[in-house]
Amino acid sequence: MRLDQFLKACCVVKHRTEAKRACEKGVVTVNGRVAKASREMRCGDTITVDSESRLLELQVLGIPPKNVSKKEARDFYHVIRDEDRRLFDF
């Protein structure tokens, strides 16, 4: 499954186009390297989304067969790190 599809299927982003844009901006890495949206994901890969407002690091545990609910999504990845970088929450 493609990286952008994985992020959408596992409810990390709301829309696949958001994942594609993040990859194009270079804020998404897989195993420490900047990744294209078309990169094929494998079990054991580490995905890092490093944006201005959030740092999210995930380890891929499995590949979902299709879009899954938020509750089921947690079965396909493990959160290594999740940091909120917003200074103020209005």
HTML snippet that shows the backbone in 3Dmol.js (N, CA, C, O; Angstrom):
<script src="https://3Dmol.org/build/3Dmol-min.js"></script>
<div id="view" style="width:600px;height:400px;position:relative"></div>
<script>
const pdb = `
ATOM      1  N   MET A   1       0.840  -1.172   0.000  1.00  0.00           N
ATOM      2  CA  MET A   1       0.000   0.000   0.000  1.00  0.00           C
ATOM      3  C   MET A   1       0.887   1.237   0.000  1.00  0.00           C
ATOM      4  O   MET A   1       1.915   1.276   0.675  1.00  0.00           O
ATOM      5  N   ARG A   2       0.478   2.249  -0.766  1.00  0.00           N
ATOM      6  CA  ARG A   2       1.219   3.501  -0.851  1.00  0.00           C
ATOM      7  C   ARG A   2       1.196   4.242   0.482  1.00  0.00           C
ATOM      8  O   ARG A   2       0.277   4.070   1.282  1.00  0.00           O
ATOM      9  N   LEU A   3       2.216   5.066   0.711  1.00  0.00           N
ATOM     10  CA  LEU A   3       2.321   5.847   1.948  1.00  0.00           C
ATOM     11  C   LEU A   3       1.105   6.743   2.143  1.00  0.00           C
ATOM     12  O   LEU A   3       0.525   6.757   3.230  1.00  0.00           O
ATOM     13  N   ASP A   4       0.704   7.491   1.114  1.00  0.00           N
ATOM     14  CA  ASP A   4      -0.441   8.389   1.270  1.00  0.00           C
ATOM     15  C   ASP A   4      -1.726   7.614   1.542  1.00  0.00           C
ATOM     16  O   ASP A   4      -2.573   8.080   2.305  1.00  0.00           O
ATOM     17  N   GLN A   5      -1.885   6.457   0.942  1.00  0.00           N
ATOM     18  CA  GLN A   5      -3.059   5.616   1.198  1.00  0.00           C
ATOM     19  C   GLN A   5      -3.034   5.073   2.624  1.00  0.00           C
ATOM     20  O   GLN A   5      -4.070   5.011   3.286  1.00  0.00           O
ATOM     21  N   PHE A   6      -1.857   4.680   3.093  1.00  0.00           N
ATOM     22  CA  PHE A   6      -1.725   4.162   4.455  1.00  0.00           C
ATOM     23  C   PHE A   6      -2.118   5.220   5.478  1.00  0.00           C
ATOM     24  O   PHE A   6      -2.865   4.936   6.415  1.00  0.00           O
ATOM     25  N   LEU A   7      -1.615   6.443   5.298  1.00  0.00           N
ATOM     26  CA  LEU A   7      -1.926   7.511   6.242  1.00  0.00           C
ATOM     27  C   LEU A   7      -3.422   7.809   6.269  1.00  0.00           C
ATOM     28  O   LEU A   7      -3.977   8.081   7.333  1.00  0.00           O
ATOM     29  N   LYS A   8      -4.073   7.761   5.122  1.00  0.00           N
ATOM     30  CA  LYS A   8      -5.518   7.982   5.050  1.00  0.00           C
ATOM     31  C   LYS A   8      -6.279   6.789   5.634  1.00  0.00           C
ATOM     32  O   LYS A   8      -7.191   6.973   6.440  1.00  0.00           O
ATOM     33  N   ALA A   9      -5.916   5.585   5.238  1.00  0.00           N
ATOM     34  CA  ALA A   9      -6.619   4.377   5.684  1.00  0.00           C
ATOM     35  C   ALA A   9      -6.557   4.222   7.197  1.00  0.00           C
ATOM     36  O   ALA A   9      -7.501   3.721   7.807  1.00  0.00           O
ATOM     37  N   CYS A  10      -5.468   4.643   7.801  1.00  0.00           N
ATOM     38  CA  CYS A  10      -5.290   4.505   9.254  1.00  0.00           C
ATOM     39  C   CYS A  10      -5.689   5.757  10.024  1.00  0.00           C
ATOM     40  O   CYS A  10      -5.368   5.889  11.205  1.00  0.00           O
ATOM     41  N   CYS A  11      -6.382   6.672   9.364  1.00  0.00           N
ATOM     42  CA  CYS A  11      -6.941   7.865  10.015  1.00  0.00           C
ATOM     43  C   CYS A  11      -5.885   8.793  10.604  1.00  0.00           C
ATOM     44  O   CYS A  11      -6.176   9.529  11.547  1.00  0.00           O
ATOM     45  N   VAL A  12      -4.672   8.774  10.073  1.00  0.00           N
ATOM     46  CA  VAL A  12      -3.635   9.710  10.524  1.00  0.00           C
ATOM     47  C   VAL A  12      -3.923  11.089   9.930  1.00  0.00           C
ATOM     48  O   VAL A  12      -3.697  12.108  10.583  1.00  0.00           O
ATOM     49  N   VAL A  13      -4.423  11.120   8.688  1.00  0.00           N
ATOM     50  CA  VAL A  13      -4.878  12.346   8.035  1.00  0.00           C
ATOM     51  C   VAL A  13      -6.318  12.135   7.582  1.00  0.00           C
ATOM     52  O   VAL A  13      -6.774  11.003   7.424  1.00  0.00           O
ATOM     53  N   LYS A  14      -7.026  13.246   7.377  1.00  0.00           N
ATOM     54  CA  LYS A  14      -8.427  13.130   6.969  1.00  0.00           C
ATOM     55  C   LYS A  14      -8.572  12.855   5.480  1.00  0.00           C
ATOM     56  O   LYS A  14      -9.492  12.152   5.061  1.00  0.00           O
ATOM     57  N   HIS A  15      -7.666  13.407   4.682  1.00  0.00           N
ATOM     58  CA  HIS A  15      -7.763  13.266   3.232  1.00  0.00           C
ATOM     59  C   HIS A  15      -6.426  12.822   2.654  1.00  0.00           C
ATOM     60  O   HIS A  15      -5.364  13.213   3.138  1.00  0.00           O
ATOM     61  N   ARG A  16      -6.496  12.007   1.621  1.00  0.00           N
ATOM     62  CA  ARG A  16      -5.278  11.516   0.979  1.00  0.00           C
ATOM     63  C   ARG A  16      -4.477  12.669   0.386  1.00  0.00           C
ATOM     64  O   ARG A  16      -3.247  12.620   0.371  1.00  0.00           O
ATOM     65  N   THR A  17      -5.156  13.703  -0.102  1.00  0.00           N
ATOM     66  CA  THR A  17      -4.438  14.845  -0.665  1.00  0.00           C
ATOM     67  C   THR A  17      -3.595  15.554   0.393  1.00  0.00           C
ATOM     68  O   THR A  17      -2.543  16.106   0.070  1.00  0.00           O
ATOM     69  N   GLU A  18      -4.039  15.549   1.652  1.00  0.00           N
ATOM     70  CA  GLU A  18      -3.233  16.122   2.738  1.00  0.00           C
ATOM     71  C   GLU A  18      -1.927  15.352   2.880  1.00  0.00           C
ATOM     72  O   GLU A  18      -0.865  15.946   3.065  1.00  0.00           O
ATOM     73  N   ALA A  19      -2.009  14.044   2.794  1.00  0.00           N
ATOM     74  CA  ALA A  19      -0.808  13.203   2.900  1.00  0.00           C
ATOM     75  C   ALA A  19       0.128  13.457   1.722  1.00  0.00           C
ATOM     76  O   ALA A  19       1.344  13.532   1.897  1.00  0.00           O
ATOM     77  N   LYS A  20      -0.438  13.588   0.524  1.00  0.00           N
ATOM     78  CA  LYS A  20       0.379  13.860  -0.658  1.00  0.00           C
ATOM     79  C   LYS A  20       1.098  15.196  -0.535  1.00  0.00           C
ATOM     80  O   LYS A  20       2.284  15.298  -0.848  1.00  0.00           O
ATOM     81  N   ARG A  21       0.375  16.230  -0.077  1.00  0.00           N
ATOM     82  CA  ARG A  21       0.985  17.558   0.084  1.00  0.00           C
ATOM     83  C   ARG A  21       2.101  17.531   1.126  1.00  0.00           C
ATOM     84  O   ARG A  21       3.149  18.148   0.938  1.00  0.00           O
ATOM     85  N   ALA A  22       1.872  16.822   2.213  1.00  0.00           N
ATOM     86  CA  ALA A  22       2.905  16.726   3.259  1.00  0.00           C
ATOM     87  C   ALA A  22       4.156  16.050   2.712  1.00  0.00           C
ATOM     88  O   ALA A  22       5.275  16.463   3.018  1.00  0.00           O
ATOM     89  N   CYS A  23       3.968  15.015   1.907  1.00  0.00           N
ATOM     90  CA  CYS A  23       5.121  14.330   1.304  1.00  0.00           C
ATOM     91  C   CYS A  23       5.854  15.257   0.339  1.00  0.00           C
ATOM     92  O   CYS A  23       7.085  15.282   0.311  1.00  0.00           O
ATOM     93  N   GLU A  24       5.098  16.019  -0.453  1.00  0.00           N
ATOM     94  CA  GLU A  24       5.709  16.948  -1.407  1.00  0.00           C
ATOM     95  C   GLU A  24       6.507  18.045  -0.702  1.00  0.00           C
ATOM     96  O   GLU A  24       7.523  18.508  -1.220  1.00  0.00           O
ATOM     97  N   LYS A  25       6.046  18.461   0.483  1.00  0.00           N
ATOM     98  CA  LYS A  25       6.751  19.486   1.260  1.00  0.00           C
ATOM     99  C   LYS A  25       7.976  18.931   1.976  1.00  0.00           C
ATOM    100  O   LYS A  25       8.804  19.699   2.466  1.00  0.00           O
ATOM    101  N   GLY A  26       8.102  17.613   2.042  1.00  0.00           N
ATOM    102  CA  GLY A  26       9.260  16.994   2.682  1.00  0.00           C
ATOM    103  C   GLY A  26       9.130  16.818   4.176  1.00  0.00           C
ATOM    104  O   GLY A  26      10.134  16.607   4.857  1.00  0.00           O
ATOM    105  N   VAL A  27       7.910  16.898   4.714  1.00  0.00           N
ATOM    106  CA  VAL A  27       7.743  16.751   6.160  1.00  0.00           C
ATOM    107  C   VAL A  27       7.489  15.308   6.576  1.00  0.00           C
ATOM    108  O   VAL A  27       7.414  15.014   7.769  1.00  0.00           O
ATOM    109  N   VAL A  28       7.355  14.408   5.611  1.00  0.00           N
ATOM    110  CA  VAL A  28       7.128  12.991   5.920  1.00  0.00           C
ATOM    111  C   VAL A  28       8.376  12.198   5.564  1.00  0.00           C
ATOM    112  O   VAL A  28       8.877  12.266   4.441  1.00  0.00           O
ATOM    113  N   THR A  29       8.870  11.440   6.547  1.00  0.00           N
ATOM    114  CA  THR A  29      10.009  10.562   6.290  1.00  0.00           C
ATOM    115  C   THR A  29       9.621   9.129   6.631  1.00  0.00           C
ATOM    116  O   THR A  29       8.770   8.882   7.485  1.00  0.00           O
ATOM    117  N   VAL A  30      10.260   8.204   5.951  1.00  0.00           N
ATOM    118  CA  VAL A  30      10.096   6.781   6.248  1.00  0.00           C
ATOM    119  C   VAL A  30      11.491   6.219   6.475  1.00  0.00           C
ATOM    120  O   VAL A  30      12.361   6.302   5.608  1.00  0.00           O
ATOM    121  N   ASN A  31      11.683   5.655   7.640  1.00  0.00           N
ATOM    122  CA  ASN A  31      12.978   5.099   8.034  1.00  0.00           C
ATOM    123  C   ASN A  31      14.099   6.134   7.910  1.00  0.00           C
ATOM    124  O   ASN A  31      15.219   5.811   7.514  1.00  0.00           O
ATOM    125  N   GLY A  32      13.772   7.392   8.259  1.00  0.00           N
ATOM    126  CA  GLY A  32      14.777   8.446   8.279  1.00  0.00           C
ATOM    127  C   GLY A  32      15.041   9.139   6.965  1.00  0.00           C
ATOM    128  O   GLY A  32      15.896  10.023   6.907  1.00  0.00           O
ATOM    129  N   ARG A  33      14.329   8.767   5.891  1.00  0.00           N
ATOM    130  CA  ARG A  33      14.539   9.393   4.585  1.00  0.00           C
ATOM    131  C   ARG A  33      13.249  10.052   4.120  1.00  0.00           C
ATOM    132  O   ARG A  33      12.160   9.513   4.315  1.00  0.00           O
ATOM    133  N   VAL A  34      13.381  11.230   3.498  1.00  0.00           N
ATOM    134  CA  VAL A  34      12.214  11.904   2.951  1.00  0.00           C
ATOM    135  C   VAL A  34      11.542  10.953   1.967  1.00  0.00           C
ATOM    136  O   VAL A  34      12.201  10.343   1.126  1.00  0.00           O
ATOM    137  N   ALA A  35      10.209  10.836   2.087  1.00  0.00           N
ATOM    138  CA  ALA A  35       9.489   9.836   1.297  1.00  0.00           C
ATOM    139  C   ALA A  35       8.490  10.474   0.347  1.00  0.00           C
ATOM    140  O   ALA A  35       7.881  11.500   0.650  1.00  0.00           O
ATOM    141  N   LYS A  36       8.338   9.846  -0.805  1.00  0.00           N
ATOM    142  CA  LYS A  36       7.307  10.239  -1.753  1.00  0.00           C
ATOM    143  C   LYS A  36       5.998   9.571  -1.347  1.00  0.00           C
ATOM    144  O   LYS A  36       5.993   8.549  -0.661  1.00  0.00           O
ATOM    145  N   ALA A  37       4.895  10.162  -1.781  1.00  0.00           N
ATOM    146  CA  ALA A  37       3.569   9.622  -1.467  1.00  0.00           C
ATOM    147  C   ALA A  37       3.378   8.222  -2.042  1.00  0.00           C
ATOM    148  O   ALA A  37       2.596   7.432  -1.514  1.00  0.00           O
ATOM    149  N   SER A  38       4.083   7.919  -3.111  1.00  0.00           N
ATOM    150  CA  SER A  38       3.918   6.630  -3.790  1.00  0.00           C
ATOM    151  C   SER A  38       4.756   5.504  -3.177  1.00  0.00           C
ATOM    152  O   SER A  38       4.692   4.368  -3.646  1.00  0.00           O
ATOM    153  N   ARG A  39       5.534   5.802  -2.142  1.00  0.00           N
ATOM    154  CA  ARG A  39       6.386   4.771  -1.537  1.00  0.00           C
ATOM    155  C   ARG A  39       5.543   3.643  -0.958  1.00  0.00           C
ATOM    156  O   ARG A  39       4.565   3.890  -0.251  1.00  0.00           O
ATOM    157  N   GLU A  40       5.918   2.422  -1.256  1.00  0.00           N
ATOM    158  CA  GLU A  40       5.214   1.250  -0.744  1.00  0.00           C
ATOM    159  C   GLU A  40       5.605   1.011   0.713  1.00  0.00           C
ATOM    160  O   GLU A  40       6.787   0.997   1.058  1.00  0.00           O
ATOM    161  N   MET A  41       4.600   0.824   1.554  1.00  0.00           N
ATOM    162  CA  MET A  41       4.824   0.615   2.977  1.00  0.00           C
ATOM    163  C   MET A  41       4.959  -0.867   3.289  1.00  0.00           C
ATOM    164  O   MET A  41       4.339  -1.714   2.645  1.00  0.00           O
ATOM    165  N   ARG A  42       5.780  -1.161   4.288  1.00  0.00           N
ATOM    166  CA  ARG A  42       5.993  -2.538   4.743  1.00  0.00           C
ATOM    167  C   ARG A  42       5.903  -2.569   6.265  1.00  0.00           C
ATOM    168  O   ARG A  42       6.108  -1.556   6.933  1.00  0.00           O
ATOM    169  N   CYS A  43       5.599  -3.721   6.788  1.00  0.00           N
ATOM    170  CA  CYS A  43       5.584  -3.885   8.244  1.00  0.00           C
ATOM    171  C   CYS A  43       6.980  -3.583   8.783  1.00  0.00           C
ATOM    172  O   CYS A  43       7.982  -4.012   8.211  1.00  0.00           O
ATOM    173  N   GLY A  44       7.034  -2.850   9.873  1.00  0.00           N
ATOM    174  CA  GLY A  44       8.311  -2.498  10.480  1.00  0.00           C
ATOM    175  C   GLY A  44       8.831  -1.134  10.088  1.00  0.00           C
ATOM    176  O   GLY A  44       9.741  -0.618  10.737  1.00  0.00           O
ATOM    177  N   ASP A  45       8.274  -0.524   9.030  1.00  0.00           N
ATOM    178  CA  ASP A  45       8.698   0.817   8.632  1.00  0.00           C
ATOM    179  C   ASP A  45       8.353   1.824   9.722  1.00  0.00           C
ATOM    180  O   ASP A  45       7.368   1.660  10.442  1.00  0.00           O
ATOM    181  N   THR A  46       9.167   2.861   9.836  1.00  0.00           N
ATOM    182  CA  THR A  46       8.904   3.944  10.782  1.00  0.00           C
ATOM    183  C   THR A  46       8.586   5.204   9.986  1.00  0.00           C
ATOM    184  O   THR A  46       9.392   5.655   9.171  1.00  0.00           O
ATOM    185  N   ILE A  47       7.403   5.769  10.230  1.00  0.00           N
ATOM    186  CA  ILE A  47       6.950   6.981   9.549  1.00  0.00           C
ATOM    187  C   ILE A  47       7.043   8.141  10.534  1.00  0.00           C
ATOM    188  O   ILE A  47       6.601   8.034  11.678  1.00  0.00           O
ATOM    189  N   THR A  48       7.624   9.250  10.080  1.00  0.00           N
ATOM    190  CA  THR A  48       7.690  10.463  10.886  1.00  0.00           C
ATOM    191  C   THR A  48       7.045  11.600  10.108  1.00  0.00           C
ATOM    192  O   THR A  48       7.423  11.879   8.970  1.00  0.00           O
ATOM    193  N   VAL A  49       6.072  12.253  10.727  1.00  0.00           N
ATOM    194  CA  VAL A  49       5.441  13.442  10.163  1.00  0.00           C
ATOM    195  C   VAL A  49       5.883  14.601  11.052  1.00  0.00           C
ATOM    196  O   VAL A  49       5.463  14.707  12.204  1.00  0.00           O
ATOM    197  N   ASP A  50       6.733  15.467  10.504  1.00  0.00           N
ATOM    198  CA  ASP A  50       7.348  16.557  11.269  1.00  0.00           C
ATOM    199  C   ASP A  50       6.862  17.894  10.722  1.00  0.00           C
ATOM    200  O   ASP A  50       7.521  18.496   9.874  1.00  0.00           O
ATOM    201  N   SER A  51       5.710  18.359  11.204  1.00  0.00           N
ATOM    202  CA  SER A  51       5.153  19.633  10.754  1.00  0.00           C
ATOM    203  C   SER A  51       5.386  20.705  11.816  1.00  0.00           C
ATOM    204  O   SER A  51       5.933  20.428  12.883  1.00  0.00           O
ATOM    205  N   GLU A  52       4.961  21.940  11.507  1.00  0.00           N
ATOM    206  CA  GLU A  52       5.146  23.048  12.448  1.00  0.00           C
ATOM    207  C   GLU A  52       4.366  22.832  13.737  1.00  0.00           C
ATOM    208  O   GLU A  52       4.818  23.222  14.814  1.00  0.00           O
ATOM    209  N   SER A  53       3.195  22.212  13.629  1.00  0.00           N
ATOM    210  CA  SER A  53       2.327  22.091  14.803  1.00  0.00           C
ATOM    211  C   SER A  53       2.412  20.742  15.513  1.00  0.00           C
ATOM    212  O   SER A  53       1.929  20.602  16.637  1.00  0.00           O
ATOM    213  N   ARG A  54       3.027  19.744  14.862  1.00  0.00           N
ATOM    214  CA  ARG A  54       3.014  18.408  15.461  1.00  0.00           C
ATOM    215  C   ARG A  54       4.180  17.558  14.958  1.00  0.00           C
ATOM    216  O   ARG A  54       4.604  17.663  13.808  1.00  0.00           O
ATOM    217  N   LEU A  55       4.674  16.727  15.848  1.00  0.00           N
ATOM    218  CA  LEU A  55       5.665  15.717  15.486  1.00  0.00           C
ATOM    219  C   LEU A  55       5.050  14.369  15.826  1.00  0.00           C
ATOM    220  O   LEU A  55       4.742  14.090  16.985  1.00  0.00           O
ATOM    221  N   LEU A  56       4.875  13.542  14.813  1.00  0.00           N
ATOM    222  CA  LEU A  56       4.249  12.243  14.997  1.00  0.00           C
ATOM    223  C   LEU A  56       5.152  11.175  14.401  1.00  0.00           C
ATOM    224  O   LEU A  56       5.528  11.247  13.231  1.00  0.00           O
ATOM    225  N   GLU A  57       5.496  10.184  15.214  1.00  0.00           N
ATOM    226  CA  GLU A  57       6.340   9.084  14.765  1.00  0.00           C
ATOM    227  C   GLU A  57       5.596   7.778  15.004  1.00  0.00           C
ATOM    228  O   GLU A  57       5.160   7.497  16.120  1.00  0.00           O
ATOM    229  N   LEU A  58       5.454   6.982  13.945  1.00  0.00           N
ATOM    230  CA  LEU A  58       4.689   5.737  13.992  1.00  0.00           C
ATOM    231  C   LEU A  58       5.522   4.574  13.490  1.00  0.00           C
ATOM    232  O   LEU A  58       6.392   4.747  12.636  1.00  0.00           O
ATOM    233  N   GLN A  59       5.259   3.391  14.019  1.00  0.00           N
ATOM    234  CA  GLN A  59       5.833   2.166  13.472  1.00  0.00           C
ATOM    235  C   GLN A  59       4.694   1.364  12.865  1.00  0.00           C
ATOM    236  O   GLN A  59       3.666   1.146  13.506  1.00  0.00           O
ATOM    237  N   VAL A  60       4.883   0.929  11.633  1.00  0.00           N
ATOM    238  CA  VAL A  60       3.858   0.173  10.912  1.00  0.00           C
ATOM    239  C   VAL A  60       3.850  -1.264  11.430  1.00  0.00           C
ATOM    240  O   VAL A  60       4.866  -1.958  11.388  1.00  0.00           O
ATOM    241  N   LEU A  61       2.680  -1.699  11.921  1.00  0.00           N
ATOM    242  CA  LEU A  61       2.526  -3.063  12.423  1.00  0.00           C
ATOM    243  C   LEU A  61       1.862  -3.974  11.398  1.00  0.00           C
ATOM    244  O   LEU A  61       2.052  -5.190  11.429  1.00  0.00           O
ATOM    245  N   GLY A  62       1.088  -3.390  10.494  1.00  0.00           N
ATOM    246  CA  GLY A  62       0.385  -4.162   9.483  1.00  0.00           C
ATOM    247  C   GLY A  62      -0.166  -3.231   8.424  1.00  0.00           C
ATOM    248  O   GLY A  62      -0.203  -2.015   8.610  1.00  0.00           O
ATOM    249  N   ILE A  63      -0.592  -3.805   7.314  1.00  0.00           N
ATOM    250  CA  ILE A  63      -1.146  -3.027   6.220  1.00  0.00           C
ATOM    251  C   ILE A  63      -2.651  -3.287   6.163  1.00  0.00           C
ATOM    252  O   ILE A  63      -3.070  -4.430   5.978  1.00  0.00           O
ATOM    253  N   PRO A  64      -3.472  -2.238   6.320  1.00  0.00           N
ATOM    254  CA  PRO A  64      -4.923  -2.448   6.292  1.00  0.00           C
ATOM    255  C   PRO A  64      -5.396  -2.797   4.879  1.00  0.00           C
ATOM    256  O   PRO A  64      -4.844  -2.294   3.900  1.00  0.00           O
ATOM    257  N   PRO A  65      -6.412  -3.652   4.767  1.00  0.00           N
ATOM    258  CA  PRO A  65      -6.910  -4.031   3.443  1.00  0.00           C
ATOM    259  C   PRO A  65      -7.688  -2.900   2.766  1.00  0.00           C
ATOM    260  O   PRO A  65      -7.814  -2.878   1.542  1.00  0.00           O
ATOM    261  N   LYS A  66      -8.209  -1.960   3.563  1.00  0.00           N
ATOM    262  CA  LYS A  66      -8.993  -0.823   3.061  1.00  0.00           C
ATOM    263  C   LYS A  66      -9.039   0.217   4.170  1.00  0.00           C
ATOM    264  O   LYS A  66      -8.361   0.070   5.187  1.00  0.00           O
ATOM    265  N   ASN A  67      -9.834   1.267   3.982  1.00  0.00           N
ATOM    266  CA  ASN A  67     -10.008   2.244   5.062  1.00  0.00           C
ATOM    267  C   ASN A  67     -10.651   1.549   6.256  1.00  0.00           C
ATOM    268  O   ASN A  67     -11.560   0.733   6.103  1.00  0.00           O
ATOM    269  N   VAL A  68     -10.167   1.883   7.435  1.00  0.00           N
ATOM    270  CA  VAL A  68     -10.687   1.268   8.659  1.00  0.00           C
ATOM    271  C   VAL A  68     -11.131   2.369   9.617  1.00  0.00           C
ATOM    272  O   VAL A  68     -10.794   3.538   9.430  1.00  0.00           O
ATOM    273  N   SER A  69     -11.883   1.992  10.634  1.00  0.00           N
ATOM    274  CA  SER A  69     -12.330   2.965  11.625  1.00  0.00           C
ATOM    275  C   SER A  69     -11.137   3.406  12.476  1.00  0.00           C
ATOM    276  O   SER A  69     -10.090   2.758  12.487  1.00  0.00           O
ATOM    277  N   LYS A  70     -11.317   4.525  13.190  1.00  0.00           N
ATOM    278  CA  LYS A  70     -10.239   5.015  14.060  1.00  0.00           C
ATOM    279  C   LYS A  70      -9.858   3.970  15.095  1.00  0.00           C
ATOM    280  O   LYS A  70      -8.681   3.802  15.415  1.00  0.00           O
ATOM    281  N   LYS A  71     -10.853   3.270  15.616  1.00  0.00           N
ATOM    282  CA  LYS A  71     -10.595   2.248  16.629  1.00  0.00           C
ATOM    283  C   LYS A  71      -9.766   1.096  16.044  1.00  0.00           C
ATOM    284  O   LYS A  71      -8.820   0.630  16.678  1.00  0.00           O
ATOM    285  N   GLU A  72     -10.117   0.645  14.852  1.00  0.00           N
ATOM    286  CA  GLU A  72      -9.386  -0.452  14.205  1.00  0.00           C
ATOM    287  C   GLU A  72      -8.014  -0.015  13.718  1.00  0.00           C
ATOM    288  O   GLU A  72      -7.101  -0.835  13.624  1.00  0.00           O
ATOM    289  N   ALA A  73      -7.858   1.269  13.408  1.00  0.00           N
ATOM    290  CA  ALA A  73      -6.599   1.779  12.863  1.00  0.00           C
ATOM    291  C   ALA A  73      -5.423   1.533  13.797  1.00  0.00           C
ATOM    292  O   ALA A  73      -4.308   1.283  13.340  1.00  0.00           O
ATOM    293  N   ARG A  74      -5.664   1.604  15.088  1.00  0.00           N
ATOM    294  CA  ARG A  74      -4.592   1.410  16.077  1.00  0.00           C
ATOM    295  C   ARG A  74      -3.963   0.023  15.997  1.00  0.00           C
ATOM    296  O   ARG A  74      -2.866  -0.184  16.515  1.00  0.00           O
ATOM    297  N   ASP A  75      -4.636  -0.928  15.358  1.00  0.00           N
ATOM    298  CA  ASP A  75      -4.081  -2.268  15.191  1.00  0.00           C
ATOM    299  C   ASP A  75      -2.986  -2.312  14.123  1.00  0.00           C
ATOM    300  O   ASP A  75      -2.224  -3.276  14.050  1.00  0.00           O
ATOM    301  N   PHE A  76      -2.910  -1.263  13.292  1.00  0.00           N
ATOM    302  CA  PHE A  76      -1.987  -1.266  12.166  1.00  0.00           C
ATOM    303  C   PHE A  76      -0.744  -0.409  12.379  1.00  0.00           C
ATOM    304  O   PHE A  76       0.172  -0.435  11.556  1.00  0.00           O
ATOM    305  N   TYR A  77      -0.701   0.355  13.478  1.00  0.00           N
ATOM    306  CA  TYR A  77       0.501   1.133  13.781  1.00  0.00           C
ATOM    307  C   TYR A  77       0.645   1.320  15.287  1.00  0.00           C
ATOM    308  O   TYR A  77      -0.310   1.191  16.053  1.00  0.00           O
ATOM    309  N   HIS A  78       1.871   1.629  15.675  1.00  0.00           N
ATOM    310  CA  HIS A  78       2.193   1.909  17.077  1.00  0.00           C
ATOM    311  C   HIS A  78       2.776   3.318  17.133  1.00  0.00           C
ATOM    312  O   HIS A  78       3.703   3.636  16.387  1.00  0.00           O
ATOM    313  N   VAL A  79       2.244   4.158  18.007  1.00  0.00           N
ATOM    314  CA  VAL A  79       2.746   5.525  18.150  1.00  0.00           C
ATOM    315  C   VAL A  79       4.007   5.488  19.005  1.00  0.00           C
ATOM    316  O   VAL A  79       3.981   5.068  20.162  1.00  0.00           O
ATOM    317  N   ILE A  80       5.096   5.932  18.421  1.00  0.00           N
ATOM    318  CA  ILE A  80       6.372   6.013  19.132  1.00  0.00           C
ATOM    319  C   ILE A  80       6.466   7.356  19.848  1.00  0.00           C
ATOM    320  O   ILE A  80       6.865   7.432  21.011  1.00  0.00           O
ATOM    321  N   ARG A  81       6.087   8.425  19.121  1.00  0.00           N
ATOM    322  CA  ARG A  81       6.168   9.768  19.688  1.00  0.00           C
ATOM    323  C   ARG A  81       5.065  10.630  19.084  1.00  0.00           C
ATOM    324  O   ARG A  81       4.805  10.553  17.883  1.00  0.00           O
ATOM    325  N   ASP A  82       4.425  11.439  19.895  1.00  0.00           N
ATOM    326  CA  ASP A  82       3.388  12.362  19.442  1.00  0.00           C
ATOM    327  C   ASP A  82       3.508  13.638  20.263  1.00  0.00           C
ATOM    328  O   ASP A  82       3.077  13.691  21.415  1.00  0.00           O
ATOM    329  N   GLU A  83       4.100  14.669  19.653  1.00  0.00           N
ATOM    330  CA  GLU A  83       4.337  15.934  20.340  1.00  0.00           C
ATOM    331  C   GLU A  83       3.521  17.052  19.707  1.00  0.00           C
ATOM    332  O   GLU A  83       3.562  17.245  18.492  1.00  0.00           O
ATOM    333  N   ASP A  84       2.783  17.785  20.524  1.00  0.00           N
ATOM    334  CA  ASP A  84       2.043  18.954  20.074  1.00  0.00           C
ATOM    335  C   ASP A  84       2.977  20.147  20.172  1.00  0.00           C
ATOM    336  O   ASP A  84       3.493  20.447  21.248  1.00  0.00           O
ATOM    337  N   ARG A  85       3.197  20.829  19.056  1.00  0.00           N
ATOM    338  CA  ARG A  85       4.145  21.945  19.039  1.00  0.00           C
ATOM    339  C   ARG A  85       3.468  23.311  19.058  1.00  0.00           C
ATOM    340  O   ARG A  85       4.144  24.334  18.949  1.00  0.00           O
ATOM    341  N   ARG A  86       2.171  23.341  19.192  1.00  0.00           N
ATOM    342  CA  ARG A  86       1.472  24.618  19.252  1.00  0.00           C
ATOM    343  C   ARG A  86       1.794  25.292  20.591  1.00  0.00           C
ATOM    344  O   ARG A  86       1.750  24.655  21.643  1.00  0.00           O
ATOM    345  N   LEU A  87       2.113  26.570  20.536  1.00  0.00           N
ATOM    346  CA  LEU A  87       2.450  27.301  21.752  1.00  0.00           C
ATOM    347  C   LEU A  87       1.209  27.638  22.561  1.00  0.00           C
ATOM    348  O   LEU A  87       1.208  27.552  23.789  1.00  0.00           O
ATOM    349  N   PHE A  88       0.141  28.027  21.848  1.00  0.00           N
ATOM    350  CA  PHE A  88      -1.090  28.416  22.515  1.00  0.00           C
ATOM    351  C   PHE A  88      -2.238  27.632  21.912  1.00  0.00           C
ATOM    352  O   PHE A  88      -2.233  27.332  20.718  1.00  0.00           O
ATOM    353  N   ASP A  89      -3.198  27.305  22.716  1.00  0.00           N
ATOM    354  CA  ASP A  89      -4.370  26.566  22.247  1.00  0.00           C
ATOM    355  C   ASP A  89      -5.594  27.446  22.460  1.00  0.00           C
ATOM    356  O   ASP A  89      -6.177  27.466  23.544  1.00  0.00           O
ATOM    357  N   PHE A  90      -5.974  28.166  21.424  1.00  0.00           N
ATOM    358  CA  PHE A  90      -7.122  29.080  21.528  1.00  0.00           C
ATOM    359  C   PHE A  90      -8.374  28.396  21.079  1.00  0.00           C
ATOM    360  O   PHE A  90      -9.446  29.001  21.092  1.00  0.00           O
TER     361      PHE A  90
END
`;
const viewer = $3Dmol.createViewer("view");
viewer.addModel(pdb, "pdb");
viewer.setStyle({}, {cartoon: {color: "spectrum"}});
viewer.zoomTo();
viewer.render();
</script>
